Amino acid sequence: MVNKSSHIPIYVQIEEELKRRIDSGEYVVGEPIPSERELSVIFGVSRMTVRQAITNLVLNGLLYREKGRGTFVSKPKLEQPLNGLTSFTEDMRARGLVPSNKLIKFEKQKPPFDIARDLLLEEGEEVYFIVRIRNADEQPMAIERTYIPVRALPNLTEESFNGSLYRLVEDTYGLKIGNAIQQMEASIVAKEDSKYLQIDPSAIVLMIKRISYLTDGRPFELVRSSYRADRYKFISEIQR
């Protein structure tokens, strides 16, 4: 399983073998893998080499550690294509998962300058500020902070904002969604968000800023989201 004369580093070979065992189902989701000591015997290498391979798989979200218990196989990451404008609710249902929300905050406010600028608001205009935890099968996937111009969706209430915003916009308000501009970067999770997402305070998250527009060009939503990098990944198809 390990070729010590190969130009491929031994820890990388071990990573690939562990990935193979996970993909084949030999190592089951939610179950522990063999200990570092056991793997060092299996592969005939030092524990330090095994530890490096495991650490890389943890950083990539394939494994996770529990202090005092061992290292376990993670659930597969959820994939979201970047070639279409869909809501979180629509994405989860398309994957056979049950989406749900936990509303943390819903209020009207005068937005910060940069939010007002991006939403093309006049001075003094208000927005709805909504903070939600987005869940899939009751597991937290992301925390969203959403800003919606009051004039775009008048009379919006907590009760109406309980499912897909896009469905609400199109079905209830009779508006047509056109496009969105999205930015993405990796970051250390904010301390407040780590509690909501149930992740380590030093964990990596995918930070996304998205401005969505109606077909007439009016922005109706600005959302800043923090997605769990250990449970979520974004994919895109690129053609020449």
N, C-alpha and C positions, 0 to 999 in steps of 0.2 A: 504493500500500500504506500510505502514511503521509499522513494529512490534517492539515497543519500549522495549519489554521484550526479544527479540531475542539476542543471543550471537553475531550476525553479527552487526557490527557498523552501526549506522543509515545512515551515509554518504555513506557507501557502498551500502546499500539498495536503496538509492536514485539514486546512479550511475546506478545500474542495471535497475531501473525503467526507467530512462532517456534513457538508451541504448535500452530498449525494445520499447520505443516510437519512437526512431530514426529508428530502424530496421523495425517496422511495417508501417512506413511512416506517422505516426501521426505528427512527427516533420520532415519537408521537408528540403532537402538539399538547402542551400543558404538562408533559412528563419530563422528568430529569434525564439528562444525558449522563454517561459515566463520569466519574470524578476525574480531576486532573491527574491524580495518581494512577487511576486505572487506565486512562488514555495514554499516559506516558509509557506504561508497560505494553499496551497494545501496539503502539507505533514504534517502540524502542527508542524514544527520545527523552530529553529532559522535560521536567514539568514546566520550566520556563518557556520552552518552545510551544508546548501545548497551550499554556496560558495566553501566549501571544495570538495564537489562532482563535481561541475562544473569545478573547477580547475583541478581535476584529469582527467576529460574527455577532457579538452583542452590540457593537457600535452600528452594525448594518441592520439590526432589528430581527435577526434570525433566532437569536437566543436572548434570554434575560436571566439575570442573577437574583437570587433571593438570599439575603444574608443568613447564614447559619443553616441553609437548606440545600443549596446547590445551584446548578445552572439548568434552565428549562428551555424547551422548544417554544418559540413564540408562535402566535397565530399569524397566518400569512397577511402581509400588508394589503390593504384595500387599494385598488388602482382607480385613478380618475383620469380619463382621457382629457387632453387639453384642446381637442379639436371641435368642441361644441359647448354651447352656453346652457348649462343645466344647473338646477338647484341641488343642494345637498340632499334634500328629501328625495328628489327624482333619482339621484345617483344611487342612494342606498336601496331604494325599492327595486331598481334595475338589477341589483346584485342579490336580490332575495333576502335582504336584511330589513329589519324593522327600525325605521328612523324615529327619533323622538327628540324633544327639546326640553331643557330646563331653563326657564326664564329667570335671569338674575336681576335685570333692570329694564324698566320701560318708562321713559319720561320725555317730556319736551324740554328743549334747551336751545340757547343760542350757541352755535357750534364754534370751535376754534377757527382761527383765520384760514388755516390750510384746508380744513374741511369745507368751509363756506366757498373758498376759491374753486376747489375741485367740483363742487356741486352747482357752481354758477349761481350762487344765491345773492340776492340783494342785501344791503346792510340792514340788520335787524330781523331778517327772516329766521324762523326757527326750524329745527329738525326734530324728528323722533330719534332718540338715542336708545338703542336696544342692545342688551348684552345677553347672549344665549350660549348654553352648552349644547353642542350637537352630539347626539348619541346614535350608535348603531348597535342594535341588539343589546341595549342598555349599557353599553360601554362608551365612555367619553372619547370622542374622536377629535373634537376641535372646540375652541371657544371663539365666538364671533362678536365683534362690536360693530353694529350697523348704524349708519346715519341715513335717514330718509327725509327729504324735504317735506314739511307739513303740507305745502301747497300741491305737491305731487300726489299725495295720498291723504286727502282730508278725512277727518273723523276716524282715523286708525285707532284701534283699541288693543289692549292686551289680549282680550278674548279672540279677536279676529286674527291676531298675529301668533297663531299656534302651530302652523304647519309650514307649507312651502310659500315663501314670499312671492315667488314668480307666479304661482297659481293664483294667489290672491290678487296680484297686479292684473293678470289677464282675465280671470273669471269674474272677480267682484268689481273691479274698477273699469274693466273693458278696455284696458290699454294694451298696446302691442310692444313686446320687448324686442329690441334690435340687436345690440351687441354689447361687449364689455371690453375694458382694458384691464389687464391683470399683471401685477408684478409679484415676484416670488423671490425669497431669500431665506437662508438658514440662519438661525439665531439660538442663543441660549434662552430657555423659557423664563418668562418673568415669574418672580416668586409667587405672586398672587395667582397666576395661571396654573402653576404646577399643582396647586391644591385642587383646582377644579378638574384638571386633566388626569389627576392621580398618577403623576410621574415624578421622578426625582428632580429636585430643584436645579440640578446641573444638566438636565437632559436637553437635547437638541429638538427644536420645533421648526416646522416650515411656516414662515411668516408670509401671508398673502394679503395684498391690497388689491381690491377690485372695485372699479367704478362701472356700473351698468347703466345703459342708455335705452330710452324708448326709440322707436323707429323714426320719430321726428327729431331725434338728436338731443332730447332733454335728458340729463342725468337724473335718475330716480333713486339711486342707491350707491352708497360708498360703504364697503365693509372691510374691516381689518380682522383677519383670522389667524389663529395660531393652531396649526394641525400637529398632532402627535407624529413625529418622524418615525417612531417605531411601529406605527400602525397604518401609515398612509404613504402612498407614493403617487406621483403624477407622471403620466406617460404621454408622449406625443408622437405622431407619425409625420415624418418629414420626407417630402418628395422633391426630386430634382426636376 
